[in-house]
Amino acid sequence: MQDNLSLNVSLLRRRVPNLTTAAKAVGLRPATVSNLCTGKISVGRAEVRTLVTLANLAHCSLDELIIQGGKLSMIETGIKPIDLFAPIVKGGINGFVARAQVGQLVVLAEITQNLKEKGFETILLTPDREFTGMSDLEGFVDVKVHSAEDAFAEVSLRDDKEKLVLQVDRSIVVSGDLYDLRERFEAEGFPEITTILFDPSGTAVDEDDPYGPLDTLCYFDIDLASRGIYPAIHPVQSTSILVEEDSLEDRHTAVNRNAKKLLRRYKEIRVLLNSLGKEKLPEADFELYKIGERLEAYLSQPFYVAEEFTRIKGARVSVKESITDIEKILSGDYNHLKPSELKFKGKVS
């Protein structure tokens, strides 16, 4: 990991709660602001006018807006596609974007269960209405609250706040209550609380910037879900500031990049295969397709929280094990294995 210049995102969020709307109103592209906040665009590459405008919006100086970035770290979940493509930022704001009924609440429950064994406590700030699957999730969290005020009280009671995870429904984000809550945390001198935002309504998928700037975006793929490949996490569209800022180990970054490149090509070839047939595909493309099939199958995983329904024993895989396995899949070391031999398994033994 490395230190570098970055925006004081917490200050921006605190002083400009509706940052996307405010940026657009003064002539800034929301995508540019979001990319600056997540690190996709470095501060050094930003236009001076953009930085000055953001400072004016936040009523601060450029010295307050631009800070020496600290070292970011990930919270390992044991879930292959999350740890590899959308690693959870400790102390960051991590968002799930998914259609309804594609398994995001099951993934959230598995994260909750896995992190509990690492000593984390989870506080769930519940949605303002009932959704299918919420009662199952509630069974795994440590505390369930119904308001930002109650969430603040629960966080205040905890001694080890760095091992807290706050799960928040999108309705709390839209209302602005989440940013008020984080402002109160900062005013009390609390460390940054790891936050996971989710959307059981499925409406976030249809919006360009449903949560505002995120540290990690975990995007769910309805195509994977329709083909019965779970967790249905889109490895190409999902990303994290940890990846963008090269805060991960070199092998992790390289595997992330190489796997995404292969999976993009695999998706293109799959379309051609379905329309033209195998006979009209070049041999090299068909070989890439087979590797893509194995990688896609490997990224599926049986969950402990779903054992009752799948009848498959759950598995956790360390990020190092996942990296090693994917390196071997990409290099062709596992070409002797069928995709079915990699689907819903843990690590390759």
C-alpha positions as a printed Julia matrix, in Angstrom:
349×3 Matrix{Float64}:
   0.0     0.0     0.0
   1.12    3.54   -0.61
   0.5     7.05    0.69
  -0.69    9.65   -1.83
  -2.76   12.78   -2.21
  -6.5    12.32   -2.07
  -9.67   14.26   -1.5
 -10.93   14.69    2.03
 -14.04   12.72    1.12
 -15.47   12.64    4.63
 -15.37   16.44    4.74
 -17.08   16.66    1.34
 -19.79   14.21    2.38
 -20.32   16.04    5.65
 -20.58   19.53    4.19
 -22.22   18.65    0.88
 -24.62   15.75    1.63
 -26.15   15.75   -1.87
 -22.75   15.95   -3.52
 -23.79   14.58   -6.91
 -26.66   17.03   -7.3
 -24.64   19.96   -5.97
 -21.72   19.22   -8.3
 -24.01   19.06  -11.32
 -25.64   22.37  -10.35
 -22.29   24.18  -10.52
 -21.22   22.65  -13.81
 -19.16   19.66  -12.68
 -19.69   16.22  -14.15
 -21.02   13.91  -11.39
 -18.95   11.04  -12.81
 -15.77   13.12  -12.49
 -16.54   13.98   -8.87
 -17.36   10.36   -8.07
 -14.14    9.15   -9.72
 -12.08   11.69   -7.77
 -13.7    10.54   -4.52
 -13.06    6.87   -5.21
  -9.53    7.4    -6.52
 -10.23    6.38  -10.12
  -8.99    9.85  -11.04
  -6.01   10.95   -8.99
  -5.94   14.42   -7.48
  -2.8    15.12   -9.49
  -4.72   14.61  -12.74
  -7.72   16.72  -11.75
  -8.31   20.16  -13.25
  -7.6    23.03  -10.86
 -11.04   24.45  -11.64
 -12.68   21.22  -10.47
 -10.78   21.21   -7.17
 -11.48   24.91   -6.54
 -15.18   24.39   -7.25
 -15.33   21.45   -4.84
 -13.58   23.5    -2.16
 -16.11   26.3    -2.67
 -18.99   23.83   -2.37
 -17.56   22.54    0.91
 -16.67   26.05    2.12
 -13.1    24.98    2.8
  -9.59   25.73    1.6
  -7.7    23.59   -0.91
  -5.4    22.56    1.94
  -8.42   21.16    3.8
  -9.82   19.5     0.68
  -6.6    17.76   -0.39
  -5.03   15.47    2.18
  -2.17   13.02    2.39
  -3.94    9.7     1.96
  -3.58    7.18    4.74
  -3.09    3.48    4.27
  -6.27    1.71    3.3
  -6.9    -1.89    4.27
  -9.41   -4.54    3.32
 -11.58   -6.72    5.5
 -11.27  -10.23    4.17
 -14.64  -11.99    3.98
 -13.69  -15.45    2.67
 -16.03  -14.91   -0.29
 -14.02  -15.29   -3.49
 -15.58  -12.71   -5.86
 -15.9   -10.07   -3.14
 -12.34  -10.33   -1.85
 -10.93  -10.43   -5.37
 -13.04   -7.85   -7.2
 -14.88   -5.76   -4.61
 -12.79   -5.93   -1.43
 -14.48   -4.36    1.58
 -12.65   -1.22    2.73
 -12.15   -1.12    6.48
 -13.77    2.07    7.72
 -15.12    2.78    4.24
 -18.53    3.03    2.6
 -19.19   -0.11    0.58
 -22.28   -0.41   -1.61
 -24.31   -3.3    -3.05
 -26.2    -2.66   -6.3
 -28.57   -5.45   -7.28
 -31.94   -6.3    -8.72
 -34.34   -7.8    -6.22
 -34.08  -11.56   -5.73
 -30.53  -12.06   -7.04
 -29.05  -12.97   -3.66
 -27.64   -9.76   -2.21
 -29.21  -10.39    1.22
 -27.78  -13.92    1.26
 -24.32  -12.5     0.5
 -24.8    -9.94    3.27
 -25.79  -12.68    5.7
 -22.72  -14.75    4.76
 -20.44  -11.73    5.24
 -22.06  -11.14    8.63
 -21.54  -14.74    9.71
 -17.95  -14.91    8.44
 -16.94  -11.63   10.07
 -18.53  -12.64   13.36
 -15.95  -15.42   13.57
 -13.25  -12.76   13.13
 -14.58  -10.83   16.13
 -16.67   -8.25   14.27
 -20.09   -7.09   15.48
 -22.78   -6.06   13.01
 -25.47   -3.44   13.54
 -28.32   -3.51   11.02
 -30.2    -0.28   10.38
 -33.36   -1.77    8.94
 -35.36   -0.57    5.92
 -38.46    1.55    6.43
 -40.65   -1.26    5.04
 -40.68   -5.05    4.76
 -38.75   -6.9     2.06
 -38.48  -10.59    1.25
 -35.38  -12.07    2.87
 -34.87   -9.32    5.47
 -36.03  -11.53    8.34
 -33.36  -14.1     7.39
 -30.64  -11.45    7.42
 -31.84  -10.14   10.78
 -31.17  -13.55   12.27
 -27.43  -13.18   11.69
 -26.75   -9.63   12.88
 -25.85   -8.76   16.46
 -28.16   -5.77   16.81
 -31.13   -4.53   14.81
 -32.11   -0.84   15.02
 -34.79    1.22   13.31
 -33.36    4.73   13.31
 -30.08    6.59   12.9
 -30.43    7.76   16.51
 -30.58    4.17   17.75
 -27.61    3.25   15.53
 -25.58    6.07   17.09
 -26.47    4.86   20.57
 -25.42    1.29   19.77
 -22.1     2.38   18.23
 -21.43    4.58   21.27
 -21.75    1.56   23.57
 -19.05   -0.46   21.76
 -15.46   -0.34   22.99
 -13.86   -1.77   19.84
 -15.46    0.41   17.19
 -12.92   -0.62   14.56
 -14.5    -4.06   14.62
 -18.0    -2.79   13.95
 -19.89   -3.16   10.69
 -22.92   -0.99   10.07
 -25.37   -2.36    7.48
 -27.64    0.34    6.11
 -30.63    0.22    3.79
 -30.57    2.7     0.91
 -33.6     4.6     2.2
 -31.44    5.92    5.04
 -28.87    7.1     2.49
 -31.46    8.87    0.32
 -32.89   10.7     3.32
 -29.45   12.05    4.25
 -29.6    10.43    7.7
 -26.5     8.32    7.03
 -24.3    11.35    6.43
 -25.68   13.07    9.53
 -24.87    9.9    11.46
 -21.3     9.75   10.16
 -20.87   13.44   11.01
 -21.88   12.66   14.59
 -19.38    9.8    14.68
 -16.62   12.15   13.57
 -17.65   14.85   16.04
 -17.38   12.3    18.85
 -13.93   11.27   17.69
 -15.0     7.75   16.7
 -12.9     5.91   14.11
 -14.4     5.48   10.65
 -17.12    2.83   10.95
 -17.13    0.19    8.21
 -20.45    0.61    6.42
 -22.19   -1.64    3.9
 -25.08   -0.1     1.98
 -27.66   -2.37    0.38
 -30.88   -1.97   -1.56
 -33.52   -4.69   -1.14
 -35.92   -2.75   -3.4
 -33.65   -3.26   -6.42
 -34.18    0.33   -7.63
 -30.51    1.36   -7.27
 -29.65   -0.57  -10.45
 -31.52    1.96  -12.58
 -29.66    4.99  -11.23
 -26.25    6.27  -12.27
 -24.99    7.14   -8.8
 -27.44    5.55   -6.32
 -25.4     6.07   -3.14
 -23.06    8.9    -4.04
 -19.3     8.26   -3.88
 -18.41    4.78   -2.66
 -15.18    3.17   -1.56
 -16.31   -0.2    -2.92
 -19.03   -1.05   -5.43
 -20.28   -4.64   -5.44
 -22.47   -5.06   -8.5
 -24.74   -8.09   -8.86
 -25.35   -9.7   -12.24
 -28.83  -10.93  -13.19
 -27.3   -13.02  -16.0
 -25.26  -15.05  -13.51
 -28.31  -15.44  -11.28
 -30.47  -16.59  -14.19
 -27.88  -19.3   -14.95
 -27.78  -20.42  -11.32
 -24.25  -19.15  -10.6
 -24.05  -17.74   -7.06
 -22.95  -15.46   -5.54
 -24.09  -13.55   -8.63
 -21.44  -10.84   -8.27
 -20.37   -9.16  -11.49
 -16.55   -9.41  -11.47
 -16.04   -6.8   -14.19
 -18.42   -4.08  -13.01
 -17.51   -4.46   -9.34
 -14.57   -2.45   -8.08
 -12.95   -0.87   -5.03
 -10.76    2.08   -4.2
  -8.3    -0.54   -2.91
  -7.87   -1.71   -6.51
  -7.9     1.75   -8.08
  -5.25    3.1    -5.7
  -3.01    0.01   -5.87
  -3.5    -0.56   -2.15
  -3.48   -4.34   -2.56
  -0.56   -6.72   -2.92
   0.87   -6.86   -6.44
  -0.35  -10.43   -7.05
  -3.89   -9.45   -6.04
  -3.89   -6.44   -8.35
  -2.47   -8.48  -11.24
  -5.03  -11.28  -10.81
  -7.84   -8.74  -10.58
  -6.72   -7.1   -13.83
  -6.01  -10.32  -15.73
  -9.21  -12.05  -14.63
 -11.34   -9.07  -15.64
  -9.65   -8.94  -19.04
 -10.29  -12.65  -19.61
 -13.91  -12.45  -18.44
 -14.66   -9.52  -20.76
 -13.4   -11.53  -23.7
 -15.2   -14.65  -22.48
 -18.51  -12.78  -22.45
 -17.95  -11.59  -26.04
 -17.04  -15.1   -27.21
 -20.06  -16.58  -25.42
 -22.34  -14.33  -27.48
 -20.58  -15.39  -30.69
 -20.71  -19.05  -29.69
 -24.45  -18.88  -29.08
 -25.1   -17.16  -32.4
 -22.53  -18.76  -34.72
 -21.8   -22.12  -33.15
 -18.48  -23.67  -32.16
 -17.51  -24.59  -35.73
 -17.13  -20.95  -36.82
 -15.05  -19.9   -33.81
 -11.25  -19.7   -34.11
  -9.57  -22.36  -31.97
  -7.8   -19.7   -29.87
 -11.13  -18.06  -29.03
 -12.66  -21.39  -28.06
  -9.74  -22.08  -25.71
 -10.26  -18.67  -24.07
 -13.94  -19.49  -23.77
 -13.2   -22.74  -21.95
 -10.86  -20.96  -19.53
 -13.56  -18.33  -18.95
 -16.07  -21.09  -18.2
 -13.73  -22.56  -15.58
 -13.07  -19.17  -13.99
 -16.77  -18.28  -13.89
 -17.55  -21.64  -12.29
 -14.73  -21.22   -9.76
 -16.08  -17.84   -8.66
 -19.27  -19.53   -7.48
 -19.22  -20.61   -3.86
 -21.37  -22.57   -1.39
 -22.44  -20.51    1.62
 -22.74  -21.61    5.22
 -25.94  -19.58    5.67
 -27.56  -21.38    2.71
 -26.64  -24.99    3.61
 -30.22  -25.75    4.65
 -31.43  -24.95    1.13
 -28.52  -26.03   -1.08
 -27.54  -29.18    0.83
 -23.93  -28.23    0.02
 -21.47  -27.61    2.84
 -20.38  -23.99    2.99
 -16.79  -22.96    2.24
 -14.57  -20.01    3.02
 -11.53  -19.32    0.87
  -8.7   -17.01    1.86
  -7.78  -14.34   -0.65
  -4.31  -15.88   -1.03
  -5.84  -19.25   -1.9
  -8.18  -17.6    -4.41
  -5.33  -15.72   -6.04
  -3.29  -18.91   -6.42
  -6.24  -20.84   -7.86
  -7.1   -18.11  -10.36
  -3.49  -17.77  -11.47
  -3.54  -21.48  -12.27
  -6.89  -21.28  -14.06
  -5.66  -18.4   -16.22
  -2.36  -20.13  -17.01
  -4.14  -23.33  -18.08
  -2.92  -25.5   -15.21
  -6.51  -26.63  -14.57
  -7.49  -27.22  -18.18
  -8.01  -30.89  -17.33
 -10.91  -29.94  -15.03
 -14.47  -29.5   -16.22
 -16.35  -26.33  -15.14
 -18.72  -28.6   -13.19
 -15.75  -29.77  -11.1
 -15.08  -26.15  -10.04
 -18.66  -24.96   -9.51
 -19.85  -24.47   -5.94
 -16.53  -25.51   -4.46
 -14.15  -23.72   -2.13
 -10.49  -23.73   -3.07
  -9.14  -26.19   -5.64
  -7.54  -29.0    -3.66
